[in-house]
Amino acid sequence: MQPIYLDYNASTPVAPEVIAAMRPYLGDAFGNPSSGHWAGRPARQAVERARAQLAHLLGCADDEVIFTSGGSEANNHALKGVAFALKDKGNHIVTSAIEHPAILKPCEHLAALGFEISHVPVDGTGRIDPESVRRAITPRTILVSIMHANNEVGTIEPIEDISRITREHGILLHTDAAQSVGKIPTRVDDLGVDLLSIAGHKLYAPKGVGALYIRRGAPIEPLIHGAGHEGGRRAGTESALLATALGAAAELAADLEPMTRIREIRDDFWQQLEDALGDRVVLNGHPTDRLPNTLNVSFVGQVGAEILAALESVAASTGSACHSGHIELSPVLRAMGIAPEVGMGAIRFSLGRTTIQDEIDAVVAKISETVGRAGN
């Protein structure tokens, strides 16, 4: 069986168009974007062109986008930057129980500094009830941070509904859109968010670059202090190379038409598994409000890591970890209330823009053989 990559939610390959856009900045266009001379001007132009490409994707002004080293930095900047800027107004932040560690860990750090963190629950599909956010808000709440789509099960959160609640209370709303950009619409005014995080390597750009959208007027302190780069909001000499890469990836991400084909293949994948295995396989996540590329399934009574090991050349992710013979569910599946005998068999398959039907057919055949053998 040829190697098959079905772990695009973990990381994507760098798109050929992105590689082509980067090439000039590996050679002669080496200048510092902050320099006013002939060597710096092309680099500055490249950075600003990339910023405009991102702004176009998000439907915002160019100066509302800053470049970061990735999604984790963008999330840390959003959380800590708002917390420190508004600490005299309040000390309460609302987030969810299924956030990425790049949200949960900064929240833990802020809690150690005296901030109060509330984690709203999710239902069995991984979806947040907006009214639980409303109930969590207090007079000391300064920020709500809810991911746009979950990285493990793909469930899309009702950010538009949550934004109406935060606007009613005059509270800033941040969303981690690392998984949603390039898969579903992410225009900031439609979502109603004040801050939004992007991770380059989730949308066919290299690792090491990301972006943070900051709505004009949103109070936020810099995370990295130094010279006045990025409008004084993020110190550090900008990389024309990486900015160009992210800008080119943003242009690709603006075209969501490929996601129609990916959704069809993903749905066929699930249908084939269900036909072959019946009640020995169950779907994790929302049945419809889910990223078009994501299929998280549990093979009941089995261990996902063992099935994945048997698949050998298939790259995917498990929803549980095995420590000294003990199966530990992921925090996301646990928060969803997934039973251990179901959750321990979870595998996340995430498709990409280059995934083809033949690959899915081959994986289904291998899974059917593997699970059928294990059930005998």
Buried (B, 14 or more C-beta within 10 A) or exposed (E): EEEBBBBBBBBBBBBEBBBEBBEBBEEEBBBBBBEEEEEBBBBBEBBBBBBBBBBBBBBBEEBBBBBBBBBBBBBBBBBBBBBBBBBEEBBBBBBBBBBBEBBBBBBEBBEEEEBBBBBBBBBEBBBBBBEBBBEBBEEEBBBBBBBBBBBBBBBBBBBEBBBEBBEEEEBBBBBBBBBBBBBBEBEBEEBBBBBBBBBBBBBBBBBBBBBBBBBEEBBBBBBBEEEEBBEEBBBBEBBBBBBBBBBBBBBBBBEBEBBEBBBEBBEBBBEBBBEBBEEBBBBBBBEEBBBBBBBBBBBBEBBBBBBBEBBEEBBBBBBBEBEEEEBEBBBBBBBBEBEEEBBBBBBBBBBBBBBEEEBBBBBBEBBBEBBEEBEE
